[in-house]
C-alpha cells in the first residue's frame, strides 16, 4: 500500500488528478509534553535545502563586500543567528517542548530579540544599509513576538495560535528589485537580498506551524490542494513532512456536492521533489463509513468520464477543423 500511487494499472482503485479542499492533521496530538504538539516535521529535505542555499549565498556575498566589511559582517551574522533561533524554536514546539522552560534556550531567544543593538551601530556609518537591516529586523521581531506570546499562553493540552493573515512587510517590497540584472553582481545588495530570503524562510516555517493549529478549528479556511487521489488514498505536495507511526485524519470537502467527510489516514511515504522545492506526502485511507468510500469512487469515476468525453470532443473537433 505504501506505493499505491506508483502502481499504474495494477492498483486496486482508479485514481485521478483533481483539486479538492482538504486538511491533514494528526488525530491525537502530543499532549503529555511541555506543550500541545502536532509532531510534524517542518524542516524536511526540501526546506533544509532552500535554507542551506540561501545561507551559503548570503555568506558568499558577505565575503565579497569591500567597503565597511568589518562593520557589516558581524551584523549579518547576528541576523543569521536570530533567524536560525526562530527555526530551532519551531522544531522544539513540534516535538512538544516549550523553549522557554529551557533557561539557556530562553536566554538565546531574548538575546535574538535584542539584536537591534547591533543594527543601530550601522545607522551613522551606513545609513542606507541600516534602513534595510531595520526593516528585516521588524519582520523577524514580529514573528518572534507571536512565538513568545504563543509559548506563554500554551499548555500541554492547548496551543495558542494566531489567525493567519496575509501580511506584507516593507522589506518584502524593498528587495523585489534586487533580482533585476543591474543588481546581480553588487555584493552588498545581494547580501541584503539573501539575508531577507533566509529570514523569510524561517518566518514561513513558523507560519506553516501556526496555520496547522489554526486549521484544526477553522474548516472554512481549509485550502484547495492539487492531489492524485483514489478511494484508497492520495498524494499531494506539502512544505512539510508527516511522520510515520502517527494516526492521521484527513478532512475533505467537495464543494460541488456540498459534502464533507473525515477519513482515517495512515502516512505511507514521503519523497522530496527538488524541482518543486516541496515534499510529496502519500497516504492511504481507512474509511469508517463505507458510503464515503463509495461516494469517492463514484466521484472519481464521474470525473474520469468527463475528462474522456472532453478529450474525445476535442479530438473530433481537431479532426474536423484542425487542418483547415
N, C-alpha and C positions, 0 to 999 in steps of 0.2 A: 504493500500500500504506500510505502514511503516514496515510491517513484511512479505513482499512479498517473501523474500528468506527463510522463515521458513515454508511456507505453503505446502511443499511437492507436492503431486499430485493435490492440489486444486488451484495452481497458474494459472494465465492466460496464461503465456508463458512458453515454455520449457526453462530449464536452464541447464548450463553445467559448469564444471570447466575447465578453459583454461588459457593460458598465452597470454597477449596482451600488446602492448606498449600503455600506456595511461598517461594522466596528468589531474588532477582535480584541478581547481582553481576558486576562486570567480569571477563571471562575472564582477561585479563592485566593485573594491576595495574601501576602505575608503579613500576619497580624501579631506574631509573637516576638517581634524585634523592637527596636527603639521607635520605629516609625512605620506607619502603614505603607507597604511597598508592593509594587506590581511584579518585580522580578523580571523585567525586560532589559535586554542588552541595547543600550542606546549608543554604544560605541562598537558597532560591528566593523568588519574589514573595510567596507566602502567609506564609512565615516572617518575611520582612522587614517585611511589613505589620503583622503581630502585634507584632513588636518595636517598630516605629515608633509604633504606637498606645499601647502601654504606656509607652514613653519619653515621649511627649507628655503623656499623662495624669499621669504622675509629676511632670513639670516644672510642669504646670498647678497641681496641688495643693500642691507645694512653694512656689510663688509666692504661694499664699493663706494660708500659715501666718502667724499673727500673733505668737505668743509664741516667743521664743528662735530666731527665724528665722536670725539671724546666726551662731548656733552650729550649728543643724541643717542648714542648706543645704549647707555645704561637705562634710558627711559623706554626705549623699545623693548629691552629685556624685561623691564618691570611690567610692561603691559602683557607680554607673553606669559609671565608667571601668573599674573592675575587672571587671565583668560583660562589658563590651564587649571587654576584652582577652582573656578566655577565648574569646569568639566569634572574634576575629581569629586566635587560635592554631589553632582548628579549621579555619579557611579555609586557613591555611598548610599544615597537615598534609595536607589533602585534595588539595593541589597537589604534595605530595612535598617540602615544605620543613620543615626542623626549626627552629622558632623559637629554640631555644637556641643555634644556630650563628650567629645574628644578635645581636651584642653589645648593640646598642641595644634590640632587642626583648626579649632576656633580662632586661635591667635593668628594663624596664617590667613584666615578669611578676613579678619579685621585689618590685618596688615595690607591685604589687597585693596580693601576699601579706602585706605589712606594713601593710595598711590598718587593722588592728586598733588601731593607734596613734591614728588619728583617732576610731575608735569609742569608745575608752577615755575620750576627752575629754568624752563625754556622761554618764559614769557618775555624776558628782556633781550636775551641774545638771539632768539629766533622766533619773533612774534607770529609770523605767518605759519610756521610749523606748529607752534603752540596751539593755534586755532584748531588744527586737525586733531592733535592729541587731546585737546579739551573735549571735542565732540565725541571722539572714541571713548573717552572716559565716561561721558554722560550716558552713552549707550550701555556700557558694561556695568556701570553703577546701578542703572535702572534694574537690570536683571538680578544683580546681587541683592538689592533691597527686596525684590519679590521673593528671592530664595530665603533670605533671613526671616521674612515675615511668615513664610510657609513653615520653616523649621520651628519657629517659636510657637506657632498655633497648632501644629500637627501632633498627633498622639499615636500610640501603637495601633489604634483602631480607625483613625481618620487621617486624611492628608488634606491640608488647607491649600486648595488650588485657586487659581485666578481665572476669570473668564478670558479666553484668548481673544485678543483684539488685534486688528491689523494696524500696526503702529510703524510709522516711518521716523527715522532719526535723521538729523541734519547731515551726519557723516555719510549716510547712505547716498544722498544726493551729491555731496561734495566729491565723492570718489568715483562717480559714474564716468566722468570724463577721462579718468586715468587709463581706461582701456583703449583710448584713441592712439593711433600710431605716433603722434607727436610727443607722447609721454612715455613711450615704451622703454626708452633707454636712459631715463633720468633716475639715478639710484635713489635719491631721497623720495621722489614721487612714488616709485614702485615699492619702496619700503613702507610708506604710509598705506599704499593700496593693499599690500598683503597683510599688513597689521590689521587693517579693517576686515579683510576676508577671514583671518584667523579668529578674531574676536567674534565675528558673525557666526562662524562655525559652532563655537561653544554656546552662544546665545540661542541658536537654532535648536541645539540638543536640549537645552533647558526647556524651551517652549514645547518641544515634542513630548517630553515627560509630563509637563504640566497639562498638556492637552489630553493625554491619556486618562488622567484623573477626571478632568472636566467632562469628557465624552461619556464616561460611565453613567453620569447622571443627567445628561442632556442629549437625548436621542435626536432632537430636532437639529442638532449640529453635526450629526454623522456625515462623513464626506463620501462622495461618489468615487469609487475605485474602478479602474480597468482590471478585470480579472479573467483568468482562464478557469472555468468552473464546470463541474458536473454534479450529479446527485451524490457523488462520492467524496467530493472535496473541492478545493480551489487553490490557486496560487496567485499571488499579487506582489507588486513591488512596494516595499516599505523602507523608510530611512532608519530602520532598527531591525533587531533580530529577536524573535521569540525563542524562548529556551525550551529544550526538550524536558519531558517529565512533568510538565505543569498542565493541568486540565484547563482548557480554554473554553470560552463561549463566543460564538460568532452571532452578531445581531445583523440581520439583513432586512432591508425594506425595499419592496418592489412598488415603485411609485405608480406604474400603470395600473396596478391591481389594488393599490391601497392596502397591501398586505405586508405585515411584519412577521418575522419568525426568529426564534432563538434556537441555535443548533449547538449541541455538544461538539467540541472540536479538539482534535489532537494535532500537535505540531508534528509534521512529517520530516521536513528538512529545509535547509536554507542554502542559497547559493548567491555569492556576490556577483553582481553584474557591473563590471568596471565601466562599460560604455554608458550605463545609466547612473553610475555613482549611487547605487542603491542595492537593496537586498531582496532577492526573490524568495519569499517565505511561502512554503507549501503546507497545506493542512488537509486532513480528511475529516469527514463529518460522521457523527453518530446521532441519528435523529431520534429524539424522544417521542415524536409524533409521526407515525407513518404517512399521514396525509401531507405533511410538509415535504417529505421526500418526493411524494407523488406529484405535488404541485411543481417542485423544482424540475423534475424530469419532464413534465408537460410543457413548462415554460421554455426549457432548453430546446425541446422538440419544435415548439412553435417558432422560435427564433431561427432555428436551422431551416425550417420550411420557408420562412420569409426571405432568408438570405438566398436560398436556392432559387426561389421564384424571381427575386430581383436580379440574380445573376443570369438566369435564362432570358428574362426580358431584355436585359442589356445586350446579351449576345445576339438575340434575334434582331434588335434594332441595328446593331453594328453590321449584321449580315445583310440587312435590307437597305441601310442608308450609309453605312460607313465608307463604302467605296465610291460614293458619288461625289 
